[in-house]
Amino acid sequence: KPIEEEKPKPVEQEQPKPVEEEKPKPVQEEKREPMEEEKPKPV
């Protein structure tokens, strides 16, 4: 019993966390900011 509670815990919290927070964040903030602020200004 003490072996099934020490495996499915640190394994499911160390994979789907640093992978989903390091991709959809720096990619959507570097394409929507310099593109929407460089068009409606000079026009």
VMD Tcl script that builds the backbone (N, CA, C; Angstrom):
set m [mol new atoms 129]
animate dup $m
set s [atomselect $m all]
$s set {name element resname resid chain x y z} {
  {N N LYS 1 A 0.828 -1.212 0.000}
  {CA C LYS 1 A 0.000 0.000 0.000}
  {C C LYS 1 A 0.874 1.281 0.000}
  {N N PRO 2 A 1.938 1.298 0.699}
  {CA C PRO 2 A 2.761 2.522 0.746}
  {C C PRO 2 A 3.571 2.708 -0.529}
  {N N ILE 3 A 3.449 1.751 -1.416}
  {CA C ILE 3 A 4.238 1.865 -2.677}
  {C C ILE 3 A 3.357 2.474 -3.781}
  {N N GLU 4 A 2.070 2.321 -3.678}
  {CA C GLU 4 A 1.162 2.867 -4.728}
  {C C GLU 4 A 0.845 4.341 -4.448}
  {N N GLU 5 A 1.227 4.817 -3.304}
  {CA C GLU 5 A 0.901 6.228 -2.970}
  {C C GLU 5 A 2.141 7.117 -3.149}
  {N N GLU 6 A 3.257 6.492 -3.451}
  {CA C GLU 6 A 4.481 7.301 -3.613}
  {C C GLU 6 A 4.915 7.330 -5.082}
  {N N LYS 7 A 4.078 6.850 -5.981}
  {CA C LYS 7 A 4.485 6.812 -7.400}
  {C C LYS 7 A 3.573 7.707 -8.276}
  {N N PRO 8 A 2.291 7.535 -8.221}
  {CA C PRO 8 A 1.398 8.306 -9.101}
  {C C PRO 8 A 1.233 9.745 -8.635}
  {N N LYS 9 A 2.040 10.178 -7.705}
  {CA C LYS 9 A 1.873 11.554 -7.197}
  {C C LYS 9 A 2.970 12.486 -7.752}
  {N N PRO 10 A 4.224 12.148 -7.542}
  {CA C PRO 10 A 5.296 13.029 -8.016}
  {C C PRO 10 A 5.556 12.868 -9.515}
  {N N VAL 11 A 4.896 11.949 -10.110}
  {CA C VAL 11 A 5.126 11.723 -11.554}
  {C C VAL 11 A 4.098 12.501 -12.391}
  {N N GLU 12 A 2.918 12.659 -11.856}
  {CA C GLU 12 A 1.862 13.378 -12.625}
  {C C GLU 12 A 1.952 14.889 -12.377}
  {N N GLN 13 A 2.757 15.281 -11.424}
  {CA C GLN 13 A 2.841 16.730 -11.115}
  {C C GLN 13 A 4.158 17.318 -11.638}
  {N N GLU 14 A 4.999 16.466 -12.178}
  {CA C GLU 14 A 6.293 16.977 -12.681}
  {C C GLU 14 A 6.351 16.937 -14.206}
  {N N GLN 15 A 5.250 16.621 -14.841}
  {CA C GLN 15 A 5.305 16.540 -16.327}
  {C C GLN 15 A 4.311 17.506 -16.988}
  {N N PRO 16 A 3.056 17.430 -16.675}
  {CA C PRO 16 A 2.067 18.278 -17.358}
  {C C PRO 16 A 2.071 19.695 -16.813}
  {N N LYS 17 A 3.064 20.042 -16.025}
  {CA C LYS 17 A 3.065 21.396 -15.444}
  {C C LYS 17 A 4.100 22.301 -16.133}
  {N N PRO 18 A 5.351 21.882 -16.163}
  {CA C PRO 18 A 6.377 22.734 -16.769}
  {C C PRO 18 A 6.343 22.683 -18.298}
  {N N VAL 19 A 5.526 21.838 -18.823}
  {CA C VAL 19 A 5.473 21.711 -20.297}
  {C C VAL 19 A 4.343 22.584 -20.862}
  {N N GLU 20 A 3.280 22.730 -20.117}
  {CA C GLU 20 A 2.131 23.539 -20.615}
  {C C GLU 20 A 2.295 25.012 -20.214}
  {N N GLU 21 A 3.268 25.289 -19.385}
  {CA C GLU 21 A 3.433 26.695 -18.942}
  {C C GLU 21 A 4.650 27.330 -19.628}
  {N N GLU 22 A 5.376 26.540 -20.378}
  {CA C GLU 22 A 6.579 27.094 -21.038}
  {C C GLU 22 A 6.377 27.199 -22.552}
  {N N LYS 23 A 5.181 26.919 -23.028}
  {CA C LYS 23 A 4.978 26.964 -24.496}
  {C C LYS 23 A 3.873 27.971 -24.884}
  {N N PRO 24 A 2.694 27.808 -24.365}
  {CA C PRO 24 A 1.590 28.689 -24.781}
  {C C PRO 24 A 1.676 30.055 -24.119}
  {N N LYS 25 A 2.774 30.354 -23.450}
  {CA C LYS 25 A 2.863 31.661 -22.760}
  {C C LYS 25 A 3.784 32.629 -23.518}
  {N N PRO 26 A 5.025 32.234 -23.757}
  {CA C PRO 26 A 5.951 33.137 -24.440}
  {C C PRO 26 A 5.693 33.191 -25.944}
  {N N VAL 27 A 4.811 32.384 -26.414}
  {CA C VAL 27 A 4.538 32.364 -27.873}
  {C C VAL 27 A 3.347 33.273 -28.205}
  {N N GLN 28 A 2.401 33.366 -27.308}
  {CA C GLN 28 A 1.193 34.203 -27.571}
  {C C GLN 28 A 1.434 35.636 -27.098}
  {N N GLU 29 A 2.495 35.846 -26.354}
  {CA C GLU 29 A 2.741 37.211 -25.833}
  {C C GLU 29 A 3.776 37.936 -26.715}
  {N N GLU 30 A 4.417 37.204 -27.583}
  {CA C GLU 30 A 5.444 37.844 -28.442}
  {C C GLU 30 A 4.909 38.056 -29.859}
  {N N LYS 31 A 3.704 37.608 -30.119}
  {CA C LYS 31 A 3.167 37.749 -31.490}
  {C C LYS 31 A 1.935 38.679 -31.463}
  {N N ARG 32 A 1.296 38.820 -30.344}
  {CA C ARG 32 A 0.064 39.632 -30.303}
  {C C ARG 32 A 0.393 41.054 -29.832}
  {N N GLU 33 A 1.551 41.244 -29.263}
  {CA C GLU 33 A 1.847 42.593 -28.722}
  {C C GLU 33 A 2.497 43.504 -29.784}
  {N N PRO 34 A 3.533 43.039 -30.430}
  {CA C PRO 34 A 4.217 43.891 -31.410}
  {C C PRO 34 A 3.467 43.968 -32.737}
  {N N MET 35 A 2.445 43.185 -32.895}
  {CA C MET 35 A 1.712 43.188 -34.182}
  {C C MET 35 A 0.471 44.083 -34.082}
  {N N GLU 36 A -0.130 44.109 -32.919}
  {CA C GLU 36 A -1.372 44.919 -32.776}
  {C C GLU 36 A -1.027 46.364 -32.378}
  {N N GLU 37 A 0.221 46.599 -32.052}
  {CA C GLU 37 A 0.590 47.969 -31.619}
  {C C GLU 37 A 1.385 48.681 -32.725}
  {N N GLU 38 A 1.673 47.982 -33.780}
  {CA C GLU 38 A 2.469 48.609 -34.866}
  {C C GLU 38 A 1.583 48.902 -36.081}
  {N N LYS 39 A 0.301 48.644 -35.982}
  {CA C LYS 39 A -0.559 48.850 -37.166}
  {C C LYS 39 A -1.564 49.996 -36.932}
  {N N PRO 40 A -2.283 49.941 -35.841}
  {CA C PRO 40 A -3.309 50.971 -35.624}
  {C C PRO 40 A -2.700 52.288 -35.149}
  {N N LYS 41 A -1.398 52.425 -35.190}
  {CA C LYS 41 A -0.765 53.667 -34.708}
  {C C LYS 41 A -0.339 54.572 -35.887}
  {N N PRO 42 A 0.452 54.037 -36.780}
  {CA C PRO 42 A 0.906 54.872 -37.909}
  {C C PRO 42 A -0.197 55.093 -38.934}
  {N N VAL 43 A -1.247 54.335 -38.840}
  {CA C VAL 43 A -2.339 54.449 -39.829}
  {C C VAL 43 A -3.396 55.370 -39.249}
}
mol reanalyze $m
mol bondsrecalc $m
mol representation Tube
mol addrep $m
